[in-house]
Amino acid sequence: MDRASYLKQLRGKLRRLPAHEFDTAIAYYEEYFEEAGEENEQQVISQLGSPSHVASQILADFALKDLDTSSAKSTKKNISAIWLIILAILSAPLSLPLLATAIALIFSFGAVIVSLIFAIIATVISIFVGGVVALISGLLILTEHWPTALLFMGVGLIVTGLGVLLFPIVARFIKKTVLVSVETLGRLFHKITKKGKGASK
């Protein structure tokens, strides 16, 4: 492999990066090759590792850096970071067992997080709906037995209010959970790729 084919492969693997980050990364490696000189191309390629390895590190590092430097850690940005880390893992030159381990970790980790989020959302919605039902039940029996109706309406208002109060807390918790999950996924990726690199030596 020569410099041209190396950089061509690297461009192909980094095409998911934003334009500015893509240009910066490619410019850096072009300059790296230029400074080494044409006679040292193979030595540079050997030092850098395969285009897949370089691309996987760039993608993962960008995903984590983007999350750290962003003041508004939106759900969309978190999902984008997860996608970039998954691409990094899939493009990394891992052995088949390590790749299988990485994919299994992604899916099991993702399944646990998604299940947790859905369980929390379902609980909050259940509380809110339960409060509304109690409130409506109280209104329906108001003319038949007003003490029981008032009890139901009071409980309904308290539970509905609790449900409303929990919504913003749960939203913040879910955002924080997704952010921590992305960072954990990034750290797992670095451990797996380091292990893979050490095994190949």
N, C-alpha and C positions, 0 to 999 in steps of 0.2 A: 504494500500500500504506500502511495506517495502522498505528498502534502495536499494536492488538489482533491484526490478521492477521500482523504481523511476529513477535510473541511466540508466537502459535499455531503458526506454522511452525517457529520455533526449538524449542519444546517437542517437536514431533513428531520433529525430527532429533536431539534429545538424549535420547530415551527409553531408550537403551541404557546411559546413565550410571547409577551407583549413586544411590539416592534422595537422599542427602545432597548429593552433587556436583550433581545435577540441580537441587535446590531452591536451592542457593547460586548457581549460574549464572543461573537464571531470576530470582531475587531481585535480583541485581546489575543485570541489564538492565532490569528493571522500575523499579528505583530510578534508573537512568541516564535513562530516558524521563521519569520524574516530575520529576527535577531540571532537565531541559531545558525542561519545560513543553509544553503541548499545541500551542502555536504553533510550536514548533521540531521537531515530530515528523519532518518530511521531511528536515530538516537532519541530525538524529541518524541516521536510516536511511541517508542518503548517507554519513555519516562511518563508520558501522559496516560498511557493505557488506551484501550479501544475507544472509539467515538461514543459507543453505547455507555461505557463507564463514565466518561466526562459529562455526557448529556444528562445521565441520571443524577449525578451530583449537582449539576447546575439547576435542574428542574426542582429538586427537593430543597436546595438552599434558597432559591427564589421564593418558593411557596412559604417557607418559614419566615424569611426576611420580610416578605410582603405583609404577613400577619403581625409581625413585631412592630413594624414602622407605621402601620395603619392605625389612626385614632378611632375610626369608625369600623369596628370589626363586624361587618354585616354578615348575615347568613349566606348571601350570595358569594361573598369573598371567601368564607370558610369552605363552602362547597367547591369553589374554584381551586382552593389550596389543596383540598383532599384529592381532587381530580389530577392535579399536577404531581402530587406525591405518588398516586397510583401509576401514572404514566412513567414516573421516574423508576419505580420498582419494576414495572414491566419492561422498561428499556435497559435496565441494568444487566450486565453480562453475568448473571448468576447461574450456578449449576442447577440442574433440574430439581434436586431435593430442596435447595435453598429457595428457588423460585416458588415451588409448591408450598413451602412453609410460609413465605411472604404472602402469597395469595390467600392461604388459609387464615393467616393472622388478620389480614384486611377484612375478610368476610365475617369472621367470628367477632372481631372487635366492632365492626360496623353493625352487626346484628344485635349485639348487646346494647350498644348506644341507642340504636333506633327503637328497640324494645323498651328501654328505659324511658325514652322521650314519649313514646305512645302511651305507656302506662301512666305517666305523670299527667299528660294531657287528658286522658280518659278519666282519671280521678277528679281533676278540677272540673271537667264538664259534668261529671256525675253529681258532684256537690252542687253546682249551679242549677242543674236541671231538677235535682231533688228539692232544692229550696223553692223553685218556681212551682213545682207540683204541690208542695205543702201549702204555699200561699194561695194557689187556686182552689185547693181542697177546702181551705178555711173559708174562702169567699162563698163557695157552693153550699156550705152547711151553716152559714151565718144566721139564716132565719130559723133553722131547726134547733140548733143548740149553740147559742152564742159564746159560752165559756170555752167549749172545745174549739169553735171556729177561731176565737182570738188566740188560743194556744197554737193552733196550726199556722195561723197568719204570722204570729210572732216568731215561731221557729223558722217558718219560710223566709221571712225577711232577714233573720240572722244568717241562715245558711246561704241565701242568695248573695247577701253582702260579703260573706266570707269567700264565696266563689269569685266574685268580682275583684276583691282584694288580691286573691291568689294569682289572677291572670298575669299582671305585670311581673310579679316575683318569678313565676314559672317561665315566662318569656326570657327574663334575664338569666335564669338558671340554664335554660336550654342553649342559649348563645354561649355561655361560659363552658358548658359541657362539650359543645361542638368544637370550640377553640382549643380546649385541653386535649380533645381527641385528635385534632389535627397535629398538634405539637407532639403528642405521644407517638402518633403514626410516623412522623418525621424522624423522631429519635430511634424508633424501631428500624426504620429504613437504613439509617446510618450504621446501626449495629449489624444488620444483615449484610450490607455491602462490605463493611470492614471485615466481617467473618469470611465472606466470599473471597475477598482480596487476599486475606491471610492464608486461606486454604489453597489458593492457586499458586502461591509462591513455593 
